[in-house]
Each structure stands twice: as C-alpha cells, then as structure tokens.
C-alpha cells in the first residue's frame, strides 16, 4: 500500500497503523514551511519509506534538499513530466490523473521507476502501460467500489494508493470510510 498526500500527523499515524510501503507528502516548490512540516511528521513515523510530491523541474538546490531531508523517491504529477533523468539515487514515480492519461501514454516513461494510475483503470490500459514502461504500476483507490473493480486486476499491479482526507471540521477528522476501505482491502488480499 502507498498512502499519499499526507497533510498532517493525524493522517500519518492513521496510515502508519496499516504499515504501508510508502507514504508521501506534498513538497510544493520545496517551500520551507512544507519541508518543516514534512520533517516534523517524518520524525513521528517509523518503518515506512517516504516520498515527496514535487514538481517536475529540478535544480541542484532541490536535489540537495531532497538528500538532506532523506527523500530518495519523488512523485511527479503527469502535468509536470520530467525532461531528463534524475540522479540514480533518486527514484521518480509518475502519478497520472484521469485528465492526463493520453498525455502520459505519449511520455518517455523510461525516466520513471513506477507509475500511479487514477481510480477505475481497466485491464487494457494497465497492460498497455506495462508493455510500454516495464515498471511497477500502482492504482489509486478512493472507495470500496474502486477496490472491487480492481480485484480482478490485482495480480497485475504493485499495490494500491490511498489518499489522506480533509478535516470534517476544524480539529476533527473521521477515518471511518478509510478504515472500512482498508479493512476490505486487507480482507481480500
């Protein structure tokens, strides 16, 4: 499992209880506030590989920052495609939205180590992208219906990606839907 867009310690602790392989946090433009939030949350969570969700443009300073905060995997949105390979110690995952599927199919997927597909992908698309890229593919799952539709294809993918949620009201966040979804995924796995 891959938990993405972790925005606070509450999200991180919730997902950490399910022992995901990866957790990711947005690092927009490597802003100091985002870096500080990342480091604070990372300090509280053990046993998970961290990824940073970043833009597709990198310079020497951003690569140094990634190294300093302990990020060796970045998640790039398909609308910010990489133009050149990253250094070999940085792995790049491409996250594809429904709107950018056709754009991503034409991209140089050899620059990436893994793909993240949007919810509801069909067998043909997964097979096409696997044949093109020869890299592990993850699929986003937003609800139980997404998971059930993905069950026949589960042997083809590396895992599922779940996203942190928004607060129901200030200071309160319910994880009831995510808990039911994760319990269903674990029961079916």
N, C-alpha and C positions, 0 to 999 in steps of 0.2 A: 504494500500500500504506500501511497505517496500523499501526504497532506500538504495542500498548497494554500498560499495566501494567508498564512498565519499572521494575524494582526495584533495579537496580544497574548499575554501569559495564560489567560484562560483557555484560548484556543489550543495553545501549545501543550498545556497539561492534559486537556481532553484527548487530543490525538495521540500524545505520547503513551497514554494508557493502553492504546491498541497496538503499540510497537510498530510504527511504520518504518519502512526502509529509509524514506526521505521526508523531510519537512522543509518547506520553503517560505521565505518572507520576501515581500517587495522591497527592493533597494533602489527606488527611483532616483536616477541621476547621482547615485552614491551620496545622497544628502546626509550631512552629519546627524540629523535627527533620526533618520531611518537606520543608519549604522549603529547609533547608540541603542535604539530600540532592539535591533537585532542582537547585539552583544548582551544586553540585559536578559532577553528571553533565552538565548542560547545557553547562558550560564546556569539556568534552572533546569535544563532538559539534558538528559544523558542517553546514550545508546542509539542515537539517530544520526544519519548523515544530513547535513544542512545544505540547502541550495539557495541561491539568491536569484530573485526575479529581477532582471536588469534589461536595459535597452541594448540593442544590437551594436552599438558603437562603443568601442573600447580604445583607451589610450594607455600609455604606460602607467599613469597615475591610478587609473581604475583597476588595472591588473595588480598593482602593488597593494591597493586597498583590499581586494579580494583575498590576497595572500595573508595580509595582516589579520583579517577577521576570521580566517580559517574556512573560506569557501573554495571548494575545488569543483563545484558543479553550478552552472548558471542555467536559468530558464529564460529563454528568449521567446518573445511573442512573435508570431509569424509576420506581423506588420513591421517588424524591426529585424528582418533577416540579416544574418551575418554576411559580410562581404569577403571575409578572409578567415582562415582558420585561427583559432585561439592557440596560445602556447599549449604544448602537450599535457601539462599538468592541470589544465582547466578543461573540464568536460562541458559541452553545451547541449542542452535539451531544447528541442523546438516545440513550443506549445501552439497548437493550431486551433483557431476558433472556427466555428461553422462558416462564418463570413470569409475566412481566408483560406479555405480548403483548396480552391482551384489555384490560388497564388502559391500555396505551399507545394502543390504537386509539381509545379514548374521550377521549384527552388533547387539549389545544389544541396541535397540532403547529406552529402558526404562530410559536411562541416559539423554535423551533429552526431552525438553518441546515442541519443534516444529521442523518440517522438511522443508527444502527448496529444491525443486526438480528442475532439469535442464529444459530448454525450450523443448517443444514438447512432454511432458509426456502424455501417453494415459490413458484412463479410468481404464483399468485393473491394471496398475501399481499403480495408486493413490488409488484404492480400496484395493489392496493387502497391501500397506504400512499403510493405515489407519487401516486395520484389525490387522496388526502386532503391530502397535505402539500406537493406540488410542490417538493420539495427533494431533493438527492442522498442516495442510500441506499448504505451500506456493509454488507457481510456478514462476520460473524466466520467464520473458517475455523480449525478445530482440527486437522484431519488431511487426508490425501490424499483420503479418501472424501468429506469435506465439499466439498473443491475440485472433485472430479469431478462431484458432484451439482449444483454451482453453474455449471459450464461452459455449459450451455445458456442460462443467465440472465445471463451476464457482460456482455452489451450493455446490460442494464437498470440495472446498479449502477455506482457511482463507483469502487469498489475493494474490497479485502478487508482485514480487520482480523485481525492475528495477535497473540497474547499471549505475553509473556515467560514463562519457565518457572521452576521451582523448582530448587534445587541438588539434585543426586543424592546428595551427601554434603557435609559442611561443606567449603567452599572448592573444590568441583568441580561444574561444570555442563556437561552434554553438550548440544550443539546438533544432534546427528545427525538426529533426527526433524524439527526445524525446518528444517535445511538441505535435507533431501530434499523437504519440502513446498515451500519457497521455490523450489528448482530446478525442481520440477514446475510451479509457477505461472508462473515465468518462461519455461519451455519452451512452455507452452500459450498464453501471452499474445501 
